[in-house]
Amino acid sequence: MMNDTKAAVVPVTQPFLPPLEEFMPWLEQIWKNRWVTNDGPLHHQLEQALCEHLGVEYISLFSNGTLALIAALQALDITGEVITTPFSFVATTHAIHWNGIKPVFADIDPVSLNLDPARIEAAITPATRAIMPVHVYGNPCDVEAIERIAQRHDLKVIYDAAHAFGVRFRERSILSFGDMSVLSFHGTKIFHTFEGGAIVCRDAQMKRRIDQLKNFGIQDEVTVIGHGINGKMNEVQAAFGLVQLQHVDATHAARARIDQHYRERLAGVKGLHLHRMLADSSANYAYFPVLVTPEFPLSRDELYAELRARQIAVRRYFYPLISAFPAYCDLASAVRENLPVAEQISQQVLCLPIFPMLEREVQDRIIDIVLATAVARAA
Ligand SMILES: *Cc1c(COP(=O)(O)O)cnc(C)c1O
Protein backbone atom coordinates (compact mmCIF):
# COMPACT_ATOMS: atom_id res chain seq x y z
CA MET A 1 0.00 0.00 0.00
CA MET A 2 1.19 3.52 -0.79
CA ASN A 3 1.64 5.81 2.16
CA ASP A 4 0.97 9.41 1.13
CA THR A 5 2.49 10.94 4.25
CA LYS A 6 5.92 9.46 3.58
CA ALA A 7 8.36 10.98 1.13
CA ALA A 8 8.24 9.09 -2.16
CA VAL A 9 10.94 6.49 -2.57
CA VAL A 10 13.56 7.42 -5.15
CA PRO A 11 14.26 4.24 -7.12
CA VAL A 12 17.73 3.32 -8.37
CA THR A 13 16.27 3.19 -11.85
CA GLN A 14 12.89 3.87 -13.43
CA PRO A 15 11.72 2.63 -16.81
CA PHE A 16 11.47 5.39 -19.37
CA LEU A 17 7.88 5.55 -20.67
CA PRO A 18 7.27 7.68 -23.77
CA PRO A 19 4.00 9.65 -24.00
CA LEU A 20 1.16 7.13 -24.30
CA GLU A 21 -0.21 8.87 -27.41
CA GLU A 22 2.88 7.82 -29.33
CA PHE A 23 2.12 4.18 -28.65
CA MET A 24 -1.51 4.26 -29.81
CA PRO A 25 -0.96 4.40 -33.61
CA TRP A 26 1.26 1.33 -33.30
CA LEU A 27 -1.41 -0.55 -31.41
CA GLU A 28 -3.92 0.39 -34.09
CA GLN A 29 -1.48 -0.96 -36.64
CA ILE A 30 -1.36 -4.31 -34.81
CA TRP A 31 -5.16 -4.44 -34.69
CA LYS A 32 -5.27 -3.71 -38.40
CA ASN A 33 -2.57 -6.28 -39.23
CA ARG A 34 -4.21 -8.93 -37.03
CA TRP A 35 -0.70 -10.26 -36.52
CA VAL A 36 0.16 -10.50 -32.85
CA THR A 37 3.34 -12.58 -32.66
CA ASN A 38 5.64 -14.97 -34.64
CA ASP A 39 7.95 -12.76 -36.68
CA GLY A 40 5.29 -10.14 -37.35
CA PRO A 41 5.78 -6.93 -39.34
CA LEU A 42 6.64 -4.78 -36.30
CA HIS A 43 9.04 -7.44 -35.03
CA HIS A 44 10.73 -7.31 -38.41
CA GLN A 45 10.76 -3.52 -38.39
CA LEU A 46 12.32 -3.39 -34.91
CA GLU A 47 15.06 -5.83 -35.92
CA GLN A 48 15.99 -3.60 -38.85
CA ALA A 49 15.82 -0.41 -36.80
CA LEU A 50 18.02 -1.91 -34.09
CA CYS A 51 20.58 -3.14 -36.60
CA GLU A 52 20.86 0.40 -37.92
CA HIS A 53 20.89 2.04 -34.53
CA LEU A 54 23.45 -0.33 -33.02
CA GLY A 55 25.59 -0.78 -36.11
CA VAL A 56 25.28 -4.57 -36.30
CA GLU A 57 24.18 -6.85 -39.12
CA TYR A 58 22.17 -9.67 -37.55
CA ILE A 59 19.86 -9.48 -34.58
CA SER A 60 17.17 -11.89 -33.33
CA LEU A 61 14.60 -10.55 -30.91
CA PHE A 62 13.52 -12.53 -27.85
CA SER A 63 10.80 -12.31 -25.23
CA ASN A 64 13.47 -11.68 -22.59
CA GLY A 65 17.22 -11.64 -22.15
CA THR A 66 17.48 -14.83 -20.12
CA LEU A 67 15.87 -16.93 -22.85
CA ALA A 68 18.22 -15.26 -25.32
CA LEU A 69 21.22 -16.30 -23.20
CA ILE A 70 19.89 -19.86 -22.96
CA ALA A 71 19.27 -20.02 -26.71
CA ALA A 72 22.71 -18.56 -27.53
CA LEU A 73 24.40 -21.46 -25.74
CA GLN A 74 22.05 -23.89 -27.53
CA ALA A 75 22.71 -22.35 -30.93
CA LEU A 76 26.46 -22.93 -30.52
CA ASP A 77 25.95 -26.49 -29.16
CA ILE A 78 27.88 -25.69 -26.02
CA THR A 79 28.33 -28.52 -23.52
CA GLY A 80 30.83 -29.28 -20.74
CA GLU A 81 32.07 -26.20 -18.90
CA VAL A 82 31.63 -22.47 -19.47
CA ILE A 83 33.82 -19.89 -17.75
CA THR A 84 31.89 -16.91 -16.42
CA THR A 85 31.94 -14.09 -13.89
CA PRO A 86 30.42 -14.25 -10.40
CA PHE A 87 30.00 -10.45 -10.51
CA SER A 88 26.80 -10.17 -12.54
CA PHE A 89 23.06 -10.57 -12.34
CA VAL A 90 22.19 -14.16 -11.49
CA ALA A 91 20.60 -14.83 -14.91
CA THR A 92 24.06 -15.12 -16.50
CA THR A 93 24.89 -18.28 -14.56
CA HIS A 94 21.30 -19.57 -14.59
CA ALA A 95 21.39 -19.61 -18.41
CA ILE A 96 24.48 -21.83 -18.31
CA HIS A 97 22.92 -24.17 -15.76
CA TRP A 98 19.66 -24.45 -17.74
CA ASN A 99 21.71 -25.91 -20.59
CA GLY A 100 23.08 -28.65 -18.33
CA ILE A 101 26.49 -26.97 -18.54
CA LYS A 102 28.78 -26.55 -15.56
CA PRO A 103 29.52 -22.89 -14.78
CA VAL A 104 33.10 -22.19 -13.78
CA PHE A 105 33.69 -18.88 -11.99
CA ALA A 106 36.81 -16.83 -12.61
CA ASP A 107 37.80 -13.64 -10.81
CA ILE A 108 37.36 -10.11 -12.11
CA ASP A 109 39.75 -7.27 -12.81
CA PRO A 110 39.69 -4.62 -10.05
CA VAL A 111 39.53 -1.70 -12.50
CA SER A 112 37.11 -2.83 -15.20
CA LEU A 113 35.15 -5.10 -12.81
CA ASN A 114 34.88 -7.54 -15.74
CA LEU A 115 36.41 -11.01 -16.09
CA ASP A 116 40.20 -10.90 -15.78
CA PRO A 117 41.63 -12.55 -18.93
CA ALA A 118 44.51 -14.11 -16.97
CA ARG A 119 42.03 -15.74 -14.60
CA ILE A 120 39.95 -16.99 -17.54
CA GLU A 121 42.98 -18.71 -18.98
CA ALA A 122 43.85 -20.25 -15.61
CA ALA A 123 40.32 -21.71 -15.33
CA ILE A 124 40.41 -23.58 -18.65
CA THR A 125 40.17 -27.39 -18.41
CA PRO A 126 39.79 -30.06 -21.13
CA ALA A 127 36.00 -29.74 -20.66
CA THR A 128 35.86 -25.97 -21.31
CA ARG A 129 33.89 -25.09 -24.44
CA ALA A 130 33.03 -21.42 -24.06
CA ILE A 131 33.48 -18.18 -22.14
CA MET A 132 30.50 -16.07 -21.06
CA PRO A 133 31.82 -12.68 -19.95
CA VAL A 134 29.61 -9.73 -18.99
CA HIS A 135 30.20 -6.09 -19.96
CA VAL A 136 29.31 -5.01 -16.43
CA TYR A 137 27.68 -1.54 -16.20
CA GLY A 138 28.20 -1.27 -19.97
CA ASN A 139 31.98 -1.13 -19.54
CA PRO A 140 33.60 -3.28 -22.26
CA CYS A 141 35.47 -6.43 -21.30
CA ASP A 142 39.04 -6.80 -22.51
CA VAL A 143 37.61 -8.14 -25.78
CA GLU A 144 40.96 -8.43 -27.52
CA ALA A 145 42.61 -10.51 -24.80
CA ILE A 146 39.49 -12.69 -24.59
CA GLU A 147 39.54 -13.20 -28.35
CA ARG A 148 43.18 -14.31 -28.23
CA ILE A 149 42.42 -16.80 -25.44
CA ALA A 150 39.39 -18.13 -27.32
CA GLN A 151 41.46 -18.66 -30.47
CA ARG A 152 44.32 -20.27 -28.60
CA HIS A 153 42.04 -22.78 -26.87
CA ASP A 154 39.34 -23.10 -29.53
CA LEU A 155 36.56 -21.72 -27.34
CA LYS A 156 33.35 -19.88 -28.22
CA VAL A 157 32.65 -16.48 -26.68
CA ILE A 158 29.14 -15.35 -25.82
CA TYR A 159 28.98 -11.90 -24.25
CA ASP A 160 26.21 -11.10 -21.83
CA ALA A 161 25.75 -7.55 -23.09
CA ALA A 162 22.58 -6.87 -21.08
CA HIS A 163 24.12 -3.61 -19.79
CA ALA A 164 25.88 -2.61 -22.99
CA PHE A 165 23.15 -1.28 -25.29
CA GLY A 166 24.64 1.36 -27.59
CA VAL A 167 28.20 1.04 -26.30
CA ARG A 168 30.98 1.43 -28.87
CA PHE A 169 34.56 0.32 -28.50
CA ARG A 170 37.20 1.70 -30.87
CA GLU A 171 34.49 2.97 -33.23
CA ARG A 172 32.82 -0.43 -33.36
CA SER A 173 29.69 -1.69 -31.67
CA ILE A 174 30.73 -3.65 -28.60
CA LEU A 175 28.11 -6.19 -29.73
CA SER A 176 30.24 -7.12 -32.73
CA PHE A 177 32.88 -8.89 -30.62
CA GLY A 178 32.82 -12.59 -29.78
CA ASP A 179 30.62 -15.20 -31.47
CA MET A 180 27.44 -13.68 -30.08
CA SER A 181 26.25 -10.91 -27.80
CA VAL A 182 23.05 -11.02 -25.81
CA LEU A 183 20.97 -7.98 -24.91
CA SER A 184 18.20 -7.53 -22.36
CA PHE A 185 15.31 -5.15 -22.95
CA HIS A 186 13.89 -5.52 -19.45
CA GLY A 187 12.19 -2.46 -17.93
CA THR A 188 15.28 -1.70 -15.81
CA LYS A 189 17.54 -1.47 -18.85
CA ILE A 190 18.28 1.74 -20.77
CA PHE A 191 16.39 0.57 -23.87
CA HIS A 192 13.43 -1.60 -22.97
CA THR A 193 10.33 -3.31 -24.30
CA PHE A 194 8.87 -3.98 -20.80
CA GLU A 195 10.37 -7.48 -21.11
CA GLY A 196 12.56 -8.42 -24.05
CA GLY A 197 15.98 -9.36 -25.30
CA ALA A 198 18.02 -10.17 -28.36
CA ILE A 199 20.96 -12.10 -29.73
CA VAL A 200 23.43 -10.37 -32.02
CA CYS A 201 25.30 -12.85 -34.21
CA ARG A 202 27.79 -12.83 -37.10
CA ASP A 203 26.05 -14.35 -40.12
CA ALA A 204 22.71 -15.03 -41.76
CA GLN A 205 22.92 -18.78 -41.34
CA MET A 206 23.37 -18.46 -37.57
CA LYS A 207 20.53 -15.94 -37.37
CA ARG A 208 18.28 -18.44 -39.13
CA ARG A 209 19.25 -21.13 -36.64
CA ILE A 210 18.59 -18.80 -33.68
CA ASP A 211 15.23 -17.74 -35.15
CA GLN A 212 14.24 -21.39 -35.46
CA LEU A 213 15.41 -22.23 -31.93
CA LYS A 214 13.33 -19.43 -30.42
CA ASN A 215 10.27 -20.80 -32.25
CA PHE A 216 10.37 -24.38 -30.88
CA GLY A 217 13.04 -25.38 -33.42
CA ILE A 218 10.45 -25.29 -36.21
CA GLN A 219 12.04 -25.13 -39.65
CA ASP A 220 8.94 -25.73 -41.75
CA GLU A 221 5.53 -27.35 -41.40
CA VAL A 222 6.95 -30.83 -40.98
CA THR A 223 10.50 -30.23 -39.73
CA VAL A 224 11.75 -29.52 -36.23
CA ILE A 225 15.49 -29.01 -35.79
CA GLY A 226 17.02 -29.26 -32.34
CA HIS A 227 15.60 -28.59 -28.90
CA GLY A 228 13.81 -25.33 -29.52
CA ILE A 229 12.01 -23.19 -27.01
CA ASN A 230 9.41 -20.44 -27.05
CA GLY A 231 11.44 -17.23 -26.91
CA LYS A 232 9.50 -15.11 -29.36
CA MET A 233 8.97 -11.38 -28.95
CA ASN A 234 5.36 -10.34 -29.60
CA GLU A 235 4.11 -7.39 -31.65
CA VAL A 236 3.15 -5.22 -28.67
CA GLN A 237 6.67 -5.49 -27.30
CA ALA A 238 8.11 -4.73 -30.74
CA ALA A 239 5.81 -1.71 -31.14
CA PHE A 240 6.94 -0.39 -27.79
CA GLY A 241 10.56 -0.87 -28.83
CA LEU A 242 9.97 1.18 -31.98
CA VAL A 243 8.49 4.02 -29.93
CA GLN A 244 11.26 3.77 -27.35
CA LEU A 245 13.95 3.87 -30.02
CA GLN A 246 12.81 7.36 -31.03
CA HIS A 247 13.75 8.54 -27.55
CA VAL A 248 17.12 6.87 -27.01
CA ASP A 249 19.18 9.90 -27.97
CA ALA A 250 17.26 12.15 -25.59
CA THR A 251 17.36 9.66 -22.72
CA HIS A 252 21.08 9.10 -23.33
CA ALA A 253 21.69 12.86 -23.08
CA ALA A 254 19.65 13.07 -19.87
CA ARG A 255 21.66 10.21 -18.34
CA ALA A 256 24.92 11.83 -19.41
CA ARG A 257 23.97 15.03 -17.57
CA ILE A 258 23.16 13.09 -14.40
CA ASP A 259 26.43 11.15 -14.63
CA GLN A 260 28.39 14.36 -15.06
CA HIS A 261 26.70 16.04 -12.11
CA TYR A 262 27.52 13.10 -9.82
CA ARG A 263 31.12 13.23 -10.99
CA GLU A 264 31.39 16.97 -10.43
CA ARG A 265 30.01 16.85 -6.91
CA LEU A 266 31.51 13.56 -5.73
CA ALA A 267 34.96 13.93 -7.29
CA GLY A 268 37.68 14.07 -4.67
CA VAL A 269 35.55 12.66 -1.84
CA LYS A 270 38.07 10.63 0.12
CA GLY A 271 37.33 6.92 -0.03
CA LEU A 272 34.64 7.13 -2.71
CA HIS A 273 35.88 5.68 -5.95
CA LEU A 274 33.84 6.58 -9.04
CA HIS A 275 33.85 3.80 -11.63
CA ARG A 276 35.13 4.91 -15.03
CA MET A 277 34.77 3.53 -18.53
CA LEU A 278 37.71 2.26 -20.59
CA ALA A 279 39.40 5.06 -22.49
CA ASP A 280 38.49 3.71 -25.94
CA SER A 281 34.81 3.16 -25.29
CA SER A 282 31.67 5.26 -25.21
CA ALA A 283 29.54 5.25 -22.08
CA ASN A 284 25.81 4.56 -22.06
CA TYR A 285 25.34 5.77 -18.46
CA ALA A 286 23.23 2.74 -17.60
CA TYR A 287 24.43 2.69 -13.98
CA PHE A 288 26.28 4.94 -11.56
CA PRO A 289 28.37 2.59 -9.40
CA VAL A 290 30.67 3.91 -6.68
CA LEU A 291 33.12 1.89 -4.62
CA VAL A 292 32.99 2.70 -0.92
CA THR A 293 36.57 1.94 0.13
CA PRO A 294 38.00 1.70 3.68
CA GLU A 295 39.14 5.36 3.50
CA PHE A 296 35.48 6.46 3.47
CA PRO A 297 34.18 7.14 7.02
CA LEU A 298 31.26 4.71 6.56
CA SER A 299 31.22 1.17 5.30
CA ARG A 300 29.28 0.44 2.12
CA ASP A 301 26.50 -1.16 4.15
CA GLU A 302 26.32 1.81 6.52
CA LEU A 303 26.06 4.24 3.63
CA TYR A 304 23.46 1.97 2.04
CA ALA A 305 21.42 2.02 5.26
CA GLU A 306 21.69 5.82 5.60
CA LEU A 307 20.39 6.34 2.08
CA ARG A 308 17.68 3.70 2.43
CA ALA A 309 16.47 5.31 5.67
CA ARG A 310 15.97 8.51 3.67
CA GLN A 311 13.94 6.78 0.93
CA ILE A 312 16.79 6.58 -1.56
CA ALA A 313 16.56 3.02 -2.94
CA VAL A 314 20.25 2.56 -3.79
CA ARG A 315 21.21 -0.99 -4.80
CA ARG A 316 24.23 -3.16 -4.09
CA TYR A 317 24.72 -4.45 -7.63
CA PHE A 318 26.21 -7.06 -7.41
CA TYR A 319 25.98 -8.36 -3.91
CA PRO A 320 25.88 -11.20 -3.02
CA LEU A 321 28.06 -12.67 -5.76
CA ILE A 322 26.33 -15.29 -7.92
CA SER A 323 28.85 -17.80 -6.56
CA ALA A 324 27.50 -17.19 -3.04
CA PHE A 325 23.93 -18.28 -3.83
CA PRO A 326 22.92 -21.76 -2.59
CA ALA A 327 22.47 -22.97 -6.19
CA TYR A 328 26.16 -22.37 -6.98
CA CYS A 329 28.11 -22.11 -3.72
CA ASP A 330 29.09 -25.78 -3.76
CA LEU A 331 31.01 -25.48 -7.03
CA ALA A 332 34.78 -25.76 -6.61
CA SER A 333 35.25 -22.45 -8.44
CA ALA A 334 32.83 -20.70 -6.05
CA VAL A 335 35.19 -20.69 -3.07
CA ARG A 336 36.08 -17.21 -1.86
CA GLU A 337 39.83 -17.82 -2.25
CA ASN A 338 39.25 -18.22 -6.00
CA LEU A 339 37.41 -14.89 -6.25
CA PRO A 340 39.13 -12.38 -3.95
CA VAL A 341 38.64 -9.34 -6.18
CA ALA A 342 34.98 -10.04 -6.90
CA GLU A 343 34.47 -10.69 -3.19
CA GLN A 344 35.98 -7.33 -2.25
CA ILE A 345 34.19 -5.34 -4.94
CA SER A 346 30.83 -6.85 -4.03
CA GLN A 347 31.43 -5.61 -0.45
CA GLN A 348 32.23 -2.08 -1.66
CA VAL A 349 29.96 -1.35 -4.59
CA LEU A 350 26.88 0.82 -4.40
CA CYS A 351 24.78 1.93 -7.38
CA LEU A 352 23.29 5.41 -7.09
CA PRO A 353 20.02 6.35 -8.82
CA ILE A 354 20.32 7.24 -12.50
CA PHE A 355 17.39 7.49 -14.90
CA PRO A 356 16.22 10.12 -17.39
CA MET A 357 13.45 11.55 -15.20
CA LEU A 358 15.67 11.99 -12.12
CA GLU A 359 15.37 15.66 -11.21
CA ARG A 360 18.44 17.75 -10.40
CA GLU A 361 16.92 18.68 -7.04
CA VAL A 362 16.47 15.04 -6.07
CA GLN A 363 19.94 14.17 -7.28
CA ASP A 364 21.40 16.97 -5.16
CA ARG A 365 19.49 15.63 -2.17
CA ILE A 366 21.09 12.20 -2.72
CA ILE A 367 24.57 13.72 -3.02
CA ASP A 368 23.99 15.89 0.07
CA ILE A 369 23.12 12.81 2.12
CA VAL A 370 26.31 11.04 0.99
CA LEU A 371 28.46 14.07 1.80
CA ALA A 372 26.71 14.89 5.08
CA THR A 373 26.86 11.36 6.49
CA ALA A 374 30.57 11.22 5.68
CA VAL A 375 31.21 14.53 7.43
CA ALA A 376 29.05 13.61 10.44
CA ARG A 377 30.86 10.31 10.89
CA ALA A 378 34.32 11.78 10.40
CA ALA A 379 33.67 14.51 13.01
C1 LIG B 1 18.93 -7.97 -16.90
C2 LIG B 1 20.05 -8.92 -17.05
C3 LIG B 1 19.86 -10.23 -17.57
C4 LIG B 1 18.52 -10.83 -17.78
O1 LIG B 1 17.74 -10.20 -18.68
P1 LIG B 1 16.14 -10.40 -18.64
O2 LIG B 1 15.71 -9.67 -19.87
O3 LIG B 1 15.66 -9.74 -17.38
O4 LIG B 1 15.84 -11.84 -18.67
C5 LIG B 1 20.98 -11.00 -17.79
N1 LIG B 1 22.22 -10.58 -17.50
C6 LIG B 1 22.44 -9.35 -16.98
C7 LIG B 1 23.85 -8.93 -16.69
C8 LIG B 1 21.37 -8.50 -16.71
O5 LIG B 1 21.60 -7.30 -16.14
The ligand as a Gaussian input file, in Angstrom:
#p B3LYP/6-31G(d) Opt

LIG

0 1
 C       18.933000      -7.972000     -16.905000
 C       20.054000      -8.924000     -17.048000
 C       19.861000     -10.226000     -17.566000
 C       18.518000     -10.827000     -17.776000
 O       17.739000     -10.199000     -18.679000
 P       16.143000     -10.396000     -18.635000
 O       15.705000      -9.672000     -19.866000
 O       15.659000      -9.740000     -17.382000
 O       15.843000     -11.840000     -18.671000
 C       20.982000     -11.005000     -17.788000
 N       22.216000     -10.577000     -17.499000
 C       22.442000      -9.355000     -16.975000
 C       23.845000      -8.933000     -16.691000
 C       21.366000      -8.496000     -16.712000
 O       21.599000      -7.301000     -16.138000

